[in-house]
Amino acid sequence: MTAVGLGGLLLAIWLLLWGSVTPANVLSGVVVIALVLRFIPDARFRFRRPTVRVGPALRFAGLVLVDLFRANLVVTREILSRESSINTGVVAVPLPLCSDGLLTLVANVLSLTPGTMPIEVTREPPVIYVHVLHLRDVEAVRRDVQRLSALAIRAFGSPEAVAILDHPDWTRPTEVTDRLVDAGPSAGRPEGEDQP
């Protein structure tokens, strides 16, 4: 997207936020947008047209809807039953093919699903730490999240990431998973960085 196109889009959003088109709102919007584009030059290059593959996107949406339905049933049963079957835990799930945008998408979908909540996402290596309300099988949770991320990659990922997924030698990263579980949630952080 060009700087002019991005500026026009940002100005439209600015005016919608203010709720009226006045000379003061237009002028202040132009000034703010010019400053943003001047001091954050990368902003105009981050807005690429997203890749959307219709078939995989529909499968992704279907999986999300089915997971939401199942999770709602489990949480409803937990609320209505007399005895609790809650067994919480945190699971580290490596997602090596996910870009920042896909990590965000997977984390947001997980946060929508009752019974799961992403509590931390690391970029290097790309790992999402998921709090699970009914943890029975750690590997099953990893497989479910990795299946979700694989569908997200097939629907919205780069052609390179899709090609890696389709390669016959591609396997899910088990040794990375084992290393991260041993290291705990601080795995992948630079030395000296504050721990939560």
VMD Tcl script that draws the C-alpha trace (Angstrom):
set ca {
  {0.00 0.00 0.00}
  {1.34 3.42 -0.86}
  {1.81 6.15 1.72}
  {-1.03 8.16 0.15}
  {-3.41 5.17 0.25}
  {-2.48 4.38 3.84}
  {-2.81 8.05 4.78}
  {-6.30 8.18 3.26}
  {-7.34 5.06 5.13}
  {-5.97 6.41 8.42}
  {-7.68 9.76 7.84}
  {-11.01 8.00 7.27}
  {-10.55 6.07 10.52}
  {-9.56 9.27 12.33}
  {-12.71 11.04 11.15}
  {-14.90 8.07 12.08}
  {-13.41 8.10 15.57}
  {-14.16 11.81 15.96}
  {-17.67 11.31 14.59}
  {-17.76 14.43 12.44}
  {-16.01 15.93 9.45}
  {-14.86 19.39 10.43}
  {-11.89 21.40 9.18}
  {-10.22 21.01 12.60}
  {-10.67 17.21 12.59}
  {-9.37 16.90 9.02}
  {-6.37 19.17 9.71}
  {-5.46 17.46 12.98}
  {-5.83 14.06 11.30}
  {-3.51 15.06 8.44}
  {-0.90 16.34 10.93}
  {-1.03 13.20 13.09}
  {-0.89 10.89 10.06}
  {2.01 12.82 8.53}
  {3.92 12.47 11.81}
  {3.14 8.74 12.01}
  {4.28 8.14 8.43}
  {7.37 10.29 8.94}
  {8.59 8.76 12.19}
  {7.34 5.21 11.60}
  {8.23 4.65 7.96}
  {7.79 0.88 8.25}
  {4.08 1.38 8.96}
  {3.24 1.70 5.28}
  {4.97 -1.56 4.40}
  {3.34 -3.68 7.11}
  {-0.09 -3.33 5.55}
  {0.12 -5.93 2.81}
  {-2.93 -7.37 1.22}
  {-3.60 -10.49 3.27}
  {-3.38 -13.89 1.63}
  {-6.66 -15.73 1.90}
  {-7.19 -19.19 0.48}
  {-10.94 -19.75 0.46}
  {-11.06 -23.54 0.97}
  {-8.62 -23.64 3.90}
  {-10.20 -20.49 5.37}
  {-13.60 -22.22 5.40}
  {-12.06 -25.31 7.03}
  {-10.38 -23.04 9.60}
  {-13.68 -21.28 10.36}
  {-15.44 -24.66 10.62}
  {-12.85 -25.98 13.06}
  {-13.14 -22.84 15.18}
  {-16.94 -23.14 15.30}
  {-16.80 -26.86 16.21}
  {-14.18 -26.20 18.91}
  {-16.27 -23.34 20.33}
  {-19.35 -25.56 20.46}
  {-17.50 -28.44 22.13}
  {-15.77 -26.17 24.64}
  {-19.07 -24.50 25.56}
  {-20.62 -27.92 26.19}
  {-17.72 -28.93 28.46}
  {-17.82 -25.68 30.44}
  {-21.63 -25.81 30.71}
  {-21.45 -29.38 32.01}
  {-18.82 -28.25 34.51}
  {-21.03 -25.43 35.74}
  {-24.15 -27.58 36.05}
  {-22.57 -30.68 37.57}
  {-22.28 -31.19 41.31}
  {-18.74 -32.51 41.18}
  {-15.86 -30.63 39.62}
  {-13.63 -32.28 37.06}
  {-11.33 -29.31 36.69}
  {-7.69 -30.24 36.18}
  {-5.84 -27.10 35.11}
  {-2.41 -26.83 33.56}
  {-0.22 -24.78 31.28}
  {0.99 -26.31 28.04}
  {3.83 -24.95 25.89}
  {3.01 -25.33 22.19}
  {5.74 -24.52 19.65}
  {4.44 -23.07 16.39}
  {7.61 -22.69 14.29}
  {5.91 -21.80 11.00}
  {3.69 -19.04 12.39}
  {4.37 -15.41 11.57}
  {3.54 -12.72 14.13}
  {0.13 -12.23 12.54}
  {-0.68 -15.94 12.61}
  {0.50 -16.24 16.23}
  {-1.89 -13.40 17.07}
  {-4.73 -15.09 15.19}
  {-4.18 -18.44 16.95}
  {-3.90 -16.74 20.36}
  {-7.13 -14.80 19.76}
  {-9.02 -17.90 18.67}
  {-7.79 -19.76 21.75}
  {-8.87 -16.89 23.98}
  {-12.38 -17.10 22.50}
  {-12.65 -20.80 23.32}
  {-14.00 -21.45 26.83}
  {-11.60 -23.51 28.90}
  {-8.42 -22.30 27.16}
  {-6.53 -19.07 27.61}
  {-3.19 -18.11 26.08}
  {-1.10 -16.65 28.86}
  {2.12 -15.93 26.99}
  {3.37 -15.84 23.43}
  {7.06 -15.74 22.59}
  {8.40 -14.80 19.18}
  {11.83 -16.41 19.30}
  {11.14 -19.30 19.19}
  {7.43 -18.95 18.31}
  {5.70 -20.61 21.26}
  {2.29 -20.11 22.78}
  {1.66 -21.04 26.41}
  {-1.95 -22.10 26.91}
  {-3.76 -22.43 30.23}
  {-6.21 -25.34 29.95}
  {-9.14 -25.81 32.30}
  {-9.62 -29.56 31.68}
  {-6.13 -30.91 31.08}
  {-6.18 -34.66 30.53}
  {-3.51 -35.18 27.88}
  {-0.74 -32.65 27.24}
  {0.07 -34.09 23.82}
  {-3.58 -33.90 22.76}
  {-3.65 -30.19 23.65}
  {-0.47 -29.62 21.62}
  {-1.88 -31.54 18.66}
  {-5.13 -29.52 18.78}
  {-3.34 -26.16 18.88}
  {-0.88 -27.23 16.18}
  {-3.78 -28.46 14.02}
  {-5.43 -25.04 14.46}
  {-2.19 -23.27 13.53}
  {-1.67 -25.54 10.50}
  {-5.14 -24.66 9.22}
  {-4.42 -20.96 9.86}
  {-1.17 -21.27 7.89}
  {-2.94 -23.03 5.01}
  {-5.65 -20.34 5.00}
  {-3.62 -17.17 5.59}
  {0.09 -18.07 5.65}
  {2.88 -17.40 3.22}
  {3.38 -19.75 0.26}
  {6.71 -20.80 1.80}
  {5.10 -21.87 5.09}
  {2.40 -23.81 3.22}
  {5.08 -25.53 1.13}
  {6.92 -26.59 4.31}
  {3.67 -27.99 5.76}
  {3.10 -29.95 2.55}
  {6.64 -31.35 2.49}
  {6.68 -35.09 3.30}
  {9.56 -34.69 5.79}
  {7.69 -32.10 7.90}
  {6.82 -33.35 11.36}
  {5.57 -31.47 14.35}
  {8.46 -30.15 16.47}
  {8.60 -32.65 19.34}
  {12.18 -32.05 20.48}
  {11.50 -28.30 20.66}
  {8.41 -29.05 22.75}
  {10.35 -31.25 25.17}
  {13.09 -28.63 25.57}
  {10.54 -25.88 26.26}
  {8.65 -27.92 28.85}
  {11.90 -28.62 30.70}
  {12.87 -24.94 30.60}
  {9.45 -23.63 31.68}
  {7.66 -20.48 30.54}
  {10.84 -18.40 30.47}
  {12.27 -20.49 27.61}
  {13.27 -18.44 24.63}
  {13.75 -15.20 26.54}
  {17.05 -13.40 26.33}
  {19.33 -13.60 29.34}
  {18.67 -10.94 31.95}
  {15.11 -10.20 30.82}
  {12.67 -9.79 33.70}
  {10.54 -12.81 34.44}
  {6.80 -12.36 35.11}
}
mol new
graphics top color blue
foreach p $ca { graphics top sphere $p radius 0.5 }
foreach p [lrange $ca 0 end-1] q [lrange $ca 1 end] { graphics top cylinder $p $q radius 0.2 }
display resetview
